[in-house]
Each structure stands twice: as C-alpha cells, then as structure tokens.
C-alpha cells in the first residue's frame, strides 16, 4: 500500500479488494482490536464479503497497531513502536490508494466511504473529523471507541493508540477524543452500539451522537439495548435485536444516495 519501501510501515500494512461487479460504491473496512491487534477475519474479511454480497465493493485495511509483543512487555517505554499518527496515516493512505485506483475498479470517487468496528470505529471517525488529503464520503462506526478521556475511555485502546508515555498527555487525549473534534462539514455518519456492551462503554456513542447533533452533521444513531460487542456481521453473534443493524445500514446508504440497489 505504501509505494515508498523505505517508509517504516510498508511491511505492516495492506489493503485487500473484494470487488462487487458493477458497484460504483466502495467501503474501506477497518477491523477493531483495541489498536493492539486486529480482528481481521471477523471484522474485516467477513464484513467485506457481506458488503460484496450486497453489491458494494469493499477493501479490507490492515493498519498498524501496537502488537501483542508491545502490549505484553510495554516495550514502547523504550522504543517508539507503532502509535499515533501511524494508524491515522495508514487510513489516509488507504483512502488515497482507493481514490487512485477508482477507475480500475469502476468506483465513483464521491462514493468512497469507511466502516470501522470498535477501535476501527475510532479510526474511521478520525478520517472524517480531521481534514486530511482525502476524506471519506460517509462513515459507519460500529460500537466505536470515541473518547480518550475519563470516565468512559477504553483504556486499552488509548494505550494502543497513544503509547505508554503519550497516553498521559492531556492535550493529546483531547485531540484524539473524537467528540471534541467534530467539524460542521464532516461527512454523513451511521452510528450504532449496544447499551450492554461489556468492552466499550456505550456512552462513547452517546458522546459522538451529541457532538454530531450540536454541529449539525447529517447522521443516524441507533442504540440497541442488547447485542454486546464484537458481533460484526456474524449472524450467530449479537442478539436478535442488534443483528438488523446491517439492513438498517444498507437502507441508510440507499436513502443517502451512496448505493442504488
């Protein structure tokens, strides 16, 4: 994905296409994993296959995270390792790559969006909140990490993103708390989570919904009472209440003109 092989991240990143024939829409899929590892199959490949089956081209992004070794040994006290802005840079590069290859895959550049799960939800929110070289046309954060501040921060994601020393930097925390970085001209957002989420405090999504509302950003927020965390698009995970989020998402994409089928 990175053409410059001297760049420190080029071996750790990749983007894998799942092309739906005739699709003008593309979704870059960002798996979760607390910025420490990636649920590449469940929140990456399975999601891309589901999108493809529904006539939407998908690209699974493998972005840099702190890794098991750094998580276990706290090695980033000594060496830099992977930390912000590496993850954001990989997301930007993914957008640039899909834009650059849009003609090859028959994609409309006004219909390139991003979908992320858990920490991947934070990842796609960064791409929409921060004014980058490229920004997604729409954002779908699913049970996302949003804030880096107490009381509802997901501490493992904060450590994974910011590093052992930097996580104590209050200014950096604020700059990476997405509820504090919403722009009036952000792309539309489809946001879902569950109240019984045992991993990421459900107030993360409430904070994001409130910020989007305050800034007049077009969005839809669906809060389910049950469903937990980490269910992705798996028909056997989550609950009967939460599984319809997939149909609701497709409906929202159609209503907003991002897909025609």
N, C-alpha and C positions, 0 to 999 in steps of 0.2 A: 504493500500500500504506500509506503514511503519510497519514492524513487531514489533519494539520496541514501546510499547504503552506508555512509559514514554517520548517519543520524542514529543516535543511541537506541531508538525504539524500533528500528525497522524489522528486527527479527521477532519481536514480541507482538506484532500487530498483523492483522489480516482482515480482509473483507471478502465474504463468500456470497456470490449471487444465487438467488432462487427466482428465476425469471418466469413470469406468467405471460404466455404468448398473447400479444395484443394489448397488454396493460400499458397505460400511459402513466400510472402512478407507481411510485417506489417508496418503500419504507425501510429505513436503516434500523435494524433491531439491535438493541443494546442489552445484553443479559445482565442480571444482577449478581451479587456476591459480595456485598459489603466493601467494594473496592479492594478486596483482599484476594478473591478468586472469582471465577466466572461459572455460573450455571449455564454453560454453553449449550448443552443439549436441551434442557427443559425450557429455558427462557431465551434460547437462541434458535437452534435448528428447528425445534417443534413449532415455534412461533412463525418462523419463515415458511415452513411447509404449510401451515394453516393459512397464511396470507396468500401464498401461491395458489392453493386450492380454491381460494375465493377471488381469484383473478387479479391479485395485486403482486407485483414484483417486490421481492424482499432481498436485503443484503445484511447478513449477519456480521456484526463488527466484533472482532476480538481486540479489545483495547488493553492497555497496560494497567495492572493492578499491583498491589504491594507483594502478593505472592505468599504461599504457605511458609516459606523459609523466613521471610521478613516478619510475618505475623507471629510465628512461634518464638523466634530469637530476638525480636525487637532490634534487628540489625541496623535499622535506619537511624539509630542513635549515633552510629559510627560512620556508615556510608549513606550516600543520598538515596539509592534505590529508586523505585517508582513512586512518585507522588505528584500532586498538583503542581504545575499545569499539564502533566503528561496525559492524563485522561481526557482533559478538555481538548488538547492538541490532536489527539487521535480521533475524537469526534469531529473536529473541524476538517481533518484530513479526509475522513470518510465522506463528509458532505462534498468536499472538493472533488474527490475521486468519482462519486456518482454523477455529479454535475458534468465532469469532463467526459464521462462515458455514456451520457444520456442518449446521444444519437445512436450509438452502437446497440443499445438495448431498447430503443424506441420509447424513451421516457420523456415526459413533459417536465421541464425543469421547474415549472410552477407547482408541481405536484410531488415534490420530494420531501417526505416527512420523516419523523423519527419516533420510535416506540421503545420505551425502556421500562425495566422491571426493577423495583427496589432501588438499589444504588444506581442501576441503569436508568431509573426514572429521574434521579438527580442529574445524571449525565445528560439526558436529553433536555432537561429544564435549563441546564447551563447553556446549551447550544441555542436556546430560544431567548433566554434572559440577557446573555452577553451579546454584544454587537460584534459578530465575527465577520470574517471574509465572506462566508456563506452562512445562511441561517435556514433552518427547516421551514417548509411551508405550513406544517402543522406538527403538533407534539402530542404524544399519547404516553403519559406517565402512569404506570400501573403499580398500585401500592408503593408509592415512591418514598424514598428518603428526601426530605426537603430542607430541613434546618440543621445547622451545625451548632446551635445554641441550646442550653438547658431551657425548660425541663424535659422536652420530648425528643432530644437528639438521639440518634442511633450511634452510640459511641464507637462501635467497631468500624462503621462506615467513615466516621470522622477521622479516626486514626488512619484508616486505609487511604483516605484521600489526602490528608494533610501531613501525615508523618508524625513521628513521636514527639519532636520538639515543636513543630509548627502548629500542632493542634491546640497549643496553649495560647496562641496569638489571637487575641480577641478581635482585632481588626480583620485578620484573615478569616476568622469564623464568620463575621458579619458579611464579608464579601462573598462567601460561599454558601450563605443561607439564602436559598432561592426566593423565599417570601419577601426578602429585603431587596431583591434585585429585579423585580418585575418592571418591564418597560411598557409604556402605553401602546407602543406599536409592535408588541410581541405577536407571534403567530398564534392562531387558534389552538386551544388546548382541550383534550378529552382526558379527564382525570377520574380514576376510580380507586377505591380502597375499601377495607372492611374494618368495622369497629372492633371485632375480636382478633385483630392482627396481633400475634404474640411476639413479633420481631420488631417491626417499625411502628411506633406509637401512632395511632390513627389521627392524632391531632396534627401530624405533619401535613396531611392533605387538607385539613380544615384551614391551616395557616395559608396554604397555597391558594385555596379557593377564595379566601377573604382578600388576599392581596390582588388576585386577578380581578375580582369584583371591584375593588377600590380603584383600580387603574382602567377599568372599562374594557378589559381584554375579553374577546369572544371566547367562551369556554363552556363546557358542560362538566358538572361534577356529580358523580353517582357514588353514594355511600351505602354500602351493604352492611347489614348487621352481622352477618356471618360469612365465612369464607377463609379467614385466616390469612396466610401469607405463602407466597411461593407456588401458587397453583398454575400460573402461566395460562396456557390454552388447553391444558390436560383435562379431558372430560371426566377423569376419575378423581381429580383433586378439587379442592374448594368445596363449595356446597351447591345445592340446587338453586339457592338464592343468588350466588355470585357468578355461576357459570355463564348466565346470559350476557355478561359484560361484552363478550365477543360480538354478539348480534347487535348490541347497543352501539358498539364502536363502529361496526360496518355501516349501521344506519346513520350515525353522525357523519362519517366520511362522505356518504352519499348526499346527505342533506346540505353539506358544506361545499359540494361540487368537486371533491377530491377523487371520487370514483363515480363511474357512470352505471356500473352493473348492480 
